[in-house]
Amino acid sequence: MGIREITVSGHNLTIHELEDVCDSATGRVLTGSWLWDSSLLLSRWMAATRADDIRGKSVIELGAGTGLPGLTAAVLGAERVVLTDVKALLQGMERNVEANGLGERVEVRELVWGSEEAENEKEEEFDIVLMSDVFMEVEAMEDLGKTLKRVCRNNGSESQVWCGSEVRQWTYACLGALLASQGFRVVELPPSPLGPFSDSDDASWDMFSIFHLIPPPLQDCHVADSVVFDFERLGDT
């Protein structure tokens, strides 16, 4: 297990990474056990561009893993933060909440996208939804979309949904599936300027993006089988 000290906009956060945490059903290693660069990207982007939007708001992080973006939201002034992921990762998140003295405003909760329990239970609604590196499996996007709609305030019309992601060969296929199954509009935002990626002169944020997901209005929830992809990519200017 490693310990990472992360500085975001003058705030120091301690992140404990776990080792050998596996899915009890499949035996697969749970990648949320360690800190991903996309979560650092999202955290720095929020601190640089969205601090005023976060202050005083309710925030939920889906697929939180170590919980860095949600913890960043808390130190930026969010009134309440809920970190969610599968059961095996909750203990690690709780440790990170405790290590940073944020227990009064940050809650850790199990949430499996599209689970039968989640379908039958009315989820609490939030002002801001955070995610990082969740666009991994096309098959998981329908369940993710359903969960997003449940946690967004007023079916999404009053919530902001931000996701930091490394752009891989399957990223846009996942976004397309999210649009096709649930009708989300996707706006891609440039991550720069966020300062150096790491101590390496060769490293940069060029392969990463921030995605703003916009849920459909209530009357547009049923999406036709034939969908025109609605992507926007905003330049640096």
C-alpha positions as CSV (number, residue, x, y, z in Angstrom):
1,M,0.0,0.0,0.0
2,G,1.3,3.5,-0.9
3,I,0.6,6.9,0.4
4,R,0.4,9.9,-2.0
5,E,0.6,13.5,-0.9
6,I,-1.4,15.6,-3.5
7,T,-1.4,19.4,-3.6
8,V,-4.4,21.0,-5.3
9,S,-4.7,24.8,-5.3
10,G,-2.8,25.1,-2.1
11,H,-4.6,22.3,-0.4
12,N,-2.7,19.3,0.8
13,L,-4.5,15.9,0.5
14,T,-3.3,12.5,1.7
15,I,-4.4,9.6,-0.4
16,H,-3.8,6.0,0.7
17,E,-3.7,3.5,-2.2
18,L,-4.6,-0.1,-1.6
19,E,-3.0,-3.3,-3.0
20,D,-4.5,-6.5,-4.1
21,V,-8.2,-5.5,-3.7
22,C,-10.2,-7.8,-6.0
23,D,-13.8,-8.3,-7.0
24,S,-15.2,-11.2,-4.8
25,A,-17.3,-12.5,-7.7
26,T,-14.8,-12.3,-10.6
27,G,-11.4,-12.2,-8.9
28,R,-10.5,-9.2,-11.0
29,V,-8.3,-6.6,-9.5
30,L,-10.3,-3.5,-8.7
31,T,-8.5,-0.6,-10.5
32,G,-10.1,1.9,-8.1
33,S,-7.6,0.8,-5.5
34,W,-5.1,3.3,-6.7
35,L,-4.9,6.9,-7.8
36,W,-5.4,7.5,-11.5
37,D,-4.0,10.5,-13.4
38,S,-7.5,11.4,-14.6
39,S,-8.7,12.0,-11.0
40,L,-5.8,14.4,-10.5
41,L,-6.8,16.1,-13.7
42,L,-10.4,16.5,-12.6
43,S,-9.3,17.8,-9.2
44,R,-6.9,20.4,-10.6
45,W,-9.5,21.5,-13.2
46,M,-12.1,22.0,-10.6
47,A,-9.7,24.0,-8.4
48,A,-8.6,26.2,-11.3
49,T,-12.0,26.8,-13.0
50,R,-15.0,25.7,-10.9
51,A,-14.2,26.6,-7.3
52,D,-17.0,29.2,-7.1
53,D,-19.5,26.7,-8.6
54,I,-18.6,24.1,-5.9
55,R,-18.8,26.2,-2.8
56,G,-21.9,25.5,-0.7
57,K,-23.1,22.7,-3.1
58,S,-23.9,19.0,-2.6
59,V,-21.6,16.7,-4.5
60,I,-21.5,13.0,-5.3
61,E,-18.6,11.1,-6.9
62,L,-19.5,7.9,-8.8
63,G,-16.8,5.2,-9.1
64,A,-14.8,7.2,-6.7
65,G,-11.9,4.7,-6.1
66,T,-9.6,6.6,-3.7
67,G,-12.0,9.7,-3.7
68,L,-9.5,12.4,-4.7
69,P,-12.0,14.6,-6.7
70,G,-14.7,14.3,-4.0
71,L,-12.2,15.2,-1.3
72,T,-11.0,18.2,-3.5
73,A,-14.6,19.4,-3.7
74,A,-14.9,19.2,0.1
75,V,-11.7,21.4,0.6
76,L,-13.0,23.8,-2.1
77,G,-16.1,24.4,0.1
78,A,-18.8,21.9,-0.9
79,E,-21.4,21.7,1.8
80,R,-21.7,18.0,1.6
81,V,-19.9,15.2,-0.4
82,V,-20.8,11.6,-0.9
83,L,-18.1,9.2,-2.3
84,T,-19.5,6.0,-3.8
85,D,-18.1,2.8,-5.2
86,V,-18.3,-0.9,-4.8
87,K,-18.2,-2.4,-1.3
88,A,-14.6,-3.6,-1.5
89,L,-13.3,-0.1,-2.0
90,L,-15.2,1.7,0.8
91,Q,-12.7,1.0,3.6
92,G,-10.0,2.7,1.6
93,M,-12.1,5.7,0.9
94,E,-13.1,6.0,4.6
95,R,-9.4,6.0,5.5
96,N,-8.8,8.8,3.1
97,V,-11.7,10.8,4.5
98,E,-10.3,10.3,8.0
99,A,-6.7,11.1,7.0
100,N,-7.8,14.5,5.7
101,G,-10.1,15.4,8.6
102,L,-13.1,15.7,6.4
103,G,-15.5,13.3,8.2
104,E,-18.0,16.0,9.1
105,R,-18.8,16.8,5.4
106,V,-17.8,13.7,3.5
107,E,-19.8,10.4,3.6
108,V,-18.8,7.1,2.0
109,R,-21.5,4.9,0.5
110,E,-21.8,1.8,-1.5
111,L,-23.4,2.3,-5.0
112,V,-23.3,-0.2,-7.8
113,W,-24.5,1.3,-11.1
114,G,-27.8,-0.3,-12.3
115,S,-28.1,-2.7,-9.4
116,E,-31.5,-4.0,-8.5
117,E,-31.3,-2.2,-5.1
118,A,-30.4,1.1,-6.7
119,E,-33.3,0.7,-9.2
120,N,-35.8,0.2,-6.4
121,E,-34.5,2.9,-4.1
122,K,-35.0,6.6,-4.9
123,E,-31.5,8.1,-4.9
124,E,-30.7,11.4,-3.2
125,E,-30.2,14.3,-5.7
126,F,-27.1,16.4,-6.0
127,D,-26.0,19.7,-7.4
128,I,-22.7,18.3,-8.8
129,V,-21.7,14.8,-10.0
130,L,-18.0,13.9,-10.4
131,M,-16.4,10.9,-12.2
132,S,-13.0,10.0,-13.4
133,D,-11.9,7.3,-15.8
134,V,-15.3,5.6,-15.9
135,F,-15.5,5.3,-19.7
136,M,-13.9,1.8,-19.8
137,E,-16.6,-0.6,-20.9
138,V,-19.3,0.1,-23.4
139,E,-21.6,-2.5,-21.7
140,A,-21.6,-0.5,-18.5
141,M,-22.8,2.8,-19.9
142,E,-26.5,2.1,-19.8
143,D,-26.3,1.4,-16.1
144,L,-24.1,4.4,-15.5
145,G,-26.6,6.6,-17.4
146,K,-29.5,5.3,-15.3
147,T,-27.6,6.1,-12.1
148,L,-26.7,9.5,-13.4
149,K,-30.3,10.4,-14.0
150,R,-31.3,9.3,-10.5
151,V,-28.6,11.4,-8.7
152,C,-29.0,14.5,-10.8
153,R,-31.3,17.2,-9.4
154,N,-34.6,17.5,-11.2
155,N,-33.6,14.9,-13.7
156,G,-30.4,16.8,-14.6
157,S,-31.7,20.2,-15.4
158,E,-30.3,21.6,-12.2
159,S,-27.0,19.6,-11.9
160,Q,-23.5,19.7,-13.3
161,V,-21.9,16.4,-14.4
162,W,-18.1,16.5,-14.9
163,C,-15.8,13.7,-15.8
164,G,-12.0,13.6,-16.2
165,S,-10.7,10.9,-18.5
166,E,-7.7,9.7,-20.4
167,V,-8.8,9.5,-24.0
168,R,-8.4,5.9,-25.1
169,Q,-9.5,4.1,-28.2
170,W,-12.8,3.1,-26.6
171,T,-13.6,6.4,-24.8
172,Y,-15.8,7.8,-27.5
173,A,-17.5,4.5,-28.0
174,C,-18.5,4.6,-24.3
175,L,-19.7,8.2,-24.7
176,G,-21.7,7.2,-27.7
177,A,-23.3,4.4,-25.8
178,L,-24.2,6.7,-23.0
179,L,-25.9,9.0,-25.5
180,A,-27.6,6.3,-27.3
181,S,-29.0,4.5,-24.3
182,Q,-29.9,7.5,-22.1
183,G,-29.8,10.6,-24.4
184,F,-26.9,12.4,-22.8
185,R,-25.3,15.3,-24.6
186,V,-21.5,15.4,-24.3
187,V,-19.3,18.5,-24.3
188,E,-15.5,18.0,-24.4
189,L,-13.5,20.7,-22.6
190,P,-9.8,21.2,-22.9
191,P,-7.9,20.4,-19.6
192,S,-5.3,23.1,-20.1
193,P,-3.9,25.2,-18.5
194,L,-3.3,23.1,-15.4
195,G,0.4,23.3,-15.0
196,P,2.8,20.3,-15.4
197,F,1.5,16.8,-15.5
198,S,4.4,15.5,-13.5
199,D,8.1,16.1,-12.9
200,S,8.9,14.8,-16.4
201,D,9.4,17.4,-19.0
202,D,7.9,15.1,-21.6
203,A,4.6,14.5,-19.8
204,S,1.5,16.5,-20.5
205,W,-2.2,16.5,-20.3
206,D,-2.6,16.2,-24.1
207,M,-4.2,12.7,-23.9
208,F,-6.7,13.7,-21.3
209,S,-10.0,15.6,-21.5
210,I,-12.8,16.9,-19.2
211,F,-16.2,15.9,-20.3
212,H,-19.3,17.8,-19.3
213,L,-22.3,15.4,-19.5
214,I,-25.7,17.0,-20.0
215,P,-28.7,14.8,-19.1
216,P,-31.8,15.1,-21.4
217,P,-34.8,17.0,-20.0
218,L,-37.6,15.0,-18.5
219,Q,-39.7,15.0,-21.6
220,D,-36.9,13.6,-23.8
221,C,-36.0,10.6,-21.6
222,H,-37.1,8.1,-24.3
223,V,-34.5,8.1,-27.0
224,A,-35.2,6.7,-30.5
225,D,-33.2,3.7,-31.7
226,S,-31.6,5.8,-34.4
227,V,-29.5,8.5,-32.6
228,V,-27.5,11.3,-34.0
229,F,-24.3,11.7,-31.9
230,D,-24.4,15.0,-30.2
231,F,-20.8,15.8,-29.3
232,E,-19.2,19.2,-28.9
233,R,-15.5,19.9,-28.6
234,L,-14.5,23.3,-27.3
235,G,-11.1,24.6,-28.3
236,D,-8.6,26.4,-26.1
237,T,-9.9,29.8,-27.1
